[in-house]
Amino acid sequence: MNFNSTLANNPIFKIIRRSATELNLETYIVGGFVRDLILKRPSKDIDVVCVGDGIMLANHVAKSIEKESHIPTPVAVFKNFGTAMLRYQDLEVEFVGARKESYRSESRKPNVTSGSLKDDQLRRDFSINALAISLNKDNFGLLIDPFDGVKDLKRKQIKTPLDPEVTFSDDPLRMMRAVRFAAQLKFDITANTFDAIINNAERIKIVSQERITDELNKIILTSTPSYGFKLLLHAQLLPLIFPEMIELKGVDTINGKAHKDNFYHTLQVLDNISTSTNDLWLRWSAILHDIAKPATKRFDKNAGWTFHGHEDKGARMVPQIFRKLKLPLDQKMKYVQKLVRLHLRPIALVKDEVSDSAIRRLLYEAGDDVDDLMKLCRADITSKNPNKVQKYLQNFDKVVAKMVEVEEKDQVRNFQPPVSGEDIMEIFRLKPSKIVGEIKNEIREAILDGKINNSRDEAYQFMLKLAQQKGLKPVNSH
């Protein structure tokens, strides 16, 4: 198999070939770019391996680009790793010298020495990532496939070039990568490869949390993330990396009454929401929306199984889960926390006689995230009865229509009371105090309850009445 004509369409490969020839370096494209080229998937990342000094090759290529295009081409050098990276048009090209690796049992960081192309292919995680294309003058474009990676691509299977037991014991992160590639490409993991993951699952404990979470996020962002999670479950990795999710699994039955399996329900919600968004944090909201159900599960002989307060408990669990998984503890975490806390609220508003006040409060609390909240609520309808699903979705349409109507009239999404705390302090010559907060909150509640309109004049008059009840007199009037 030769890709001469394909590579000829992109000038970067000619530039690398010329530089490699001038430096007398044996040079190849390896890994994901070659795999995606065969699969006809778009790829913007190119890994170049040379038998020799990869940093020297990168610098030579950069100078060639600058000479031809007169465009400055900086090279990022990572001496500790022996790699260098440059950007060319919309491509990111990384250069490295061919390496041979050996491992110690207590670490996934290998001892690295210089090696041949074959050595470099041997250290690759999977056969489909051990493919190489020559950039050398005498066989430019030739595919080099020592482990039948092309056959595995055609068979849609993930397997390791070497003994999988050794591969996963050496670098346990490869177990997460096996699941991630299977989920991204919709491939199967071969039986002996999967067995080796199970056998080495405990080795995942030597991998940093950041690397594990990075792979987990990539699984979450696949088109059908439930597939990746089921692989993690059956490979016995999920209990080790995300035990809170495992707690959702299983069904209890008392007096003939059973609840649904909240693990598989959660996966269905995640798949549902993945059809309408690629936002990682909205998908995390789907994963965590019922995370507190195990902690709040109770059985009542009349009501059956209940999970009262799981939305509030779940919101309180979000920060500790984010902290443990080394996810960002910033606005992204607060966003997920908010959606978990509010995910039942729209369901309570599907009644025909829902009050404007309840809609106002939801708009106020959800703010700009109300549309995402409604996506989560729609995804949360997982009944096997299509008529029931249709009925709920139609009810949500009514809630959305009511939201639009109330927002147009009252403009309460993200609103701030038209009389601020600073206004109250100035009008009554008060210092920051509890009474200022009380007046401000009562004004806000009056607007949300519909007692007064969301206007400066009505809020001001309402404030004067409140102040009179509290024995305050205005010193300045506005």
C-alpha angles and dihedrals in degrees: 000000000000129000097187095124093044094052091044088067091067117061093207091075093052090050092051091047091052093047091047091050093049091049092041091234123152102231138186143172108236141181130002099010091057092045092050092045089059091044090047090236120146114255131179098179119085122188114201121193123192130183095242136017111000093184091055090051092050092052092048091050091049091053090049091052091049092048093051101038102023087227117134108245111192119200120218107212123200102189095179089061097034091236137124132191136200136173124235116184103309095339130100111210122193123193127201138161117250109268143200117209137202127181141214118218096238096054140044089210108101132216103246129207133168115275148161129276088264091053089051093050091048091059093054118112101232137017091243089057095046094072118119136189120205119240091183121123097239098050104018112174097014115145115229111200113167096165102045092255092158090057089050090051089053091046090046094230138138117220136150124250091229134029103315091217089062094040094055096038090052094049113010092186085075088073090063090044091053090056092043094052091045089052095044096046097032089237131148123242109233116249098249091044091051092046089053090054090054091047092050100036094114089058088073086082091077091059119093116254091235092060093046092049092047089058091043091054090051089053090049090053095055120109093253105024094175088074091060093046092051090051090050089050096050092041087058091237098111096068088054099046103031111016093163089067092050088056088068092062124101140040127251122204127197125171089353092303118121133179123220121266100264093198093062091038089056091050090051091050089049092051091045094053091044089067090064105034143033091193108127094207095050087052089050087053088057091050093050102035093100098024092121096052093100090053094048100039114129134164121225119186091222103034097033117212117005134183100190114181095007090134093058094041089047092052089053090051094053097080094049092048091048090048093050093047091045091240116154115284093208137090090315090062091046090050092054090044091053094050092047090050094048101037094105096045100083090048088060089053098060093095116111093236099051112153125240086233092062090049091048092052093050092049090048095048097041095042114169090353095066093102091053089047090056090050089054092048092051090048089051092067102095104152116145087222106090092198091056091049091049091049093052093046091051089050090052089052087057091050091051091049089050090049091054091049095049094043092052090051102039106018095213101147104118090346123165117209108267089234109060131204089253090054091051093049092049096045094049098028092240131156120226103292146141093269092058090055091047093054093046092049093048090052090051092048091049090054093046091048091050094241090127134014122255094259135119095237097051092043090050093051091046089051091053091054091049091048092050090053089052093048096253126139125199116249095182124032125208 
